[in-house]
Amino acid sequence: MSMTATIPVTVLTGFLGSGKTTVLNRLLKHPGLADTAVIINELGELGLDHLLVERTSENLTLLNNGCVCCTVRGDLVETLGELEARRRRGDISSFTRAVVETTGLADPAPILHTLMADPAVTCRYRLEGVITTVDAVNGAQTLDAHAEATKQAAVADRILLTKGDLAGGERLAALRRRLETINDGTPMLEVVDGRVDPSEIFTVGFFDPAGKTADVRRWLHAEAHDHAHLAADGHHEHYHRHRSDLHDDRVRTHCFTIADPVRWEDFSVWLELMAAMRGANMLRVKGIVAIAEDPERPMVVHGVQHVFHPPVRLDHWPSADRRSRLVFITRDLPRAVIERTLQKFGGVDRERMAAG
């Protein structure tokens, strides 16, 4: 298949809570992107983001293996291949481009190497560009604390600065200067509420490692070496050791499913208490909640550390499952603390709450 006949793939990455799904939602509302296939990779066993993408197309696939090092290589290759096969059979509507949304804790290098070098992928697809969202409120602290965030910014062809309206001019300017030291020359666009012109996202040209920093080229070279090693011996242990500097053992994902609707007054008080008392430990909170006062219209909650966005009421449930589902990505916050406070302050019956 020639380069012009291959399907362009855009990787949408960015740290936890930086606004990837909001941007994706806005983009997919453009009529010109109706022929876009979407692959969402989520951390943990309970996937929510695919429910929050306002799209009725069958061209949306969830990868919730949670690992974006070893496992995603095979899963991504398989998913892209299956999408193309279903397209050719006419099982799904035709698509002319694809978007891969990574988890917030993703090291992007394995994904990029797979898209650029795996023969099973490159015969059908080409990596068009990398778009990275950076939260202007928490961006500086995130870059300090998480190597993944630095790598996400370094590989970007476009950086979308989100929440700049909340950050203030001085903080935003300082973050811009910081990002310029990581990825000099890459265009930075300020994005409010996820609004961005698709032409500024999907016209970046082919991803070119030669134009990136020495660090980026080194990371991709290391991926090629590890990929060859994995292919030769079939073992993943050395690969995880290679990434011990990236994966923090103190970071955990806690998923909860609640069978019965909850009173919003109780639940919102619990959220406020958690944000105030343990906000520094909560890297990301997201959920879809059945409210006792109006169980047919669930509430969507999003939080990053101490900051929670105003909850959004949906007009209807996005799936047949009408249980509340919560995902916490935390550092140094035991699951038992969340469970205990949810029962005491959130009005949740312990017997009606389950993991995942």
Sequence and secondary structure as in RCSB ss.txt:
>XXXX:A:sequence
MSMTATIPVTVLTGFLGSGKTTVLNRLLKHPGLADTAVIINELGELGLDHLLVERTSENLTLLNNGCVCCTVRGD
LVETLGELEARRRRGDISSFTRAVVETTGLADPAPILHTLMADPAVTCRYRLEGVITTVDAVNGAQTLDAHAEAT
KQAAVADRILLTKGDLAGGERLAALRRRLETINDGTPMLEVVDGRVDPSEIFTVGFFDPAGKTADVRRWLHAEAH
DHAHLAADGHHEHYHRHRSDLHDDRVRTHCFTIADPVRWEDFSVWLELMAAMRGANMLRVKGIVAIAEDPERPMV
VHGVQHVFHPPVRLDHWPSADRRSRLVFITRDLPRAVIERTLQKFGGVDRERMAAG
>XXXX:A:secstr
  TTTSEEEEEEEESTTSSHHHHHHHHHTSGGGTTEEEEEE SSS   HHHHS    S EEEE    TTTHHHHH
HHHHHHHHHHHHHHTSS   SEEEEE  TT  HHHHHHHHHH HHHHTTEEEEEEEEEEETTTHHHHHHH HHHH
HHHHT SEEEEESHHHH HHHHHHHHHHHHHHSTT  EEEESTT   GGGTS S S  GGGS HHHHHHHHHHHH
HHHHHHHH   HHHHHHTTTTS TTEEEEEEEESS B HHHHHHHHHHHHHHHGGGEEEEEEEE BTT TTS EE
EEEETTEE   EE SS SSS  SEEEEEEEES  HHHHHHHHHHHS   GGGEEE 
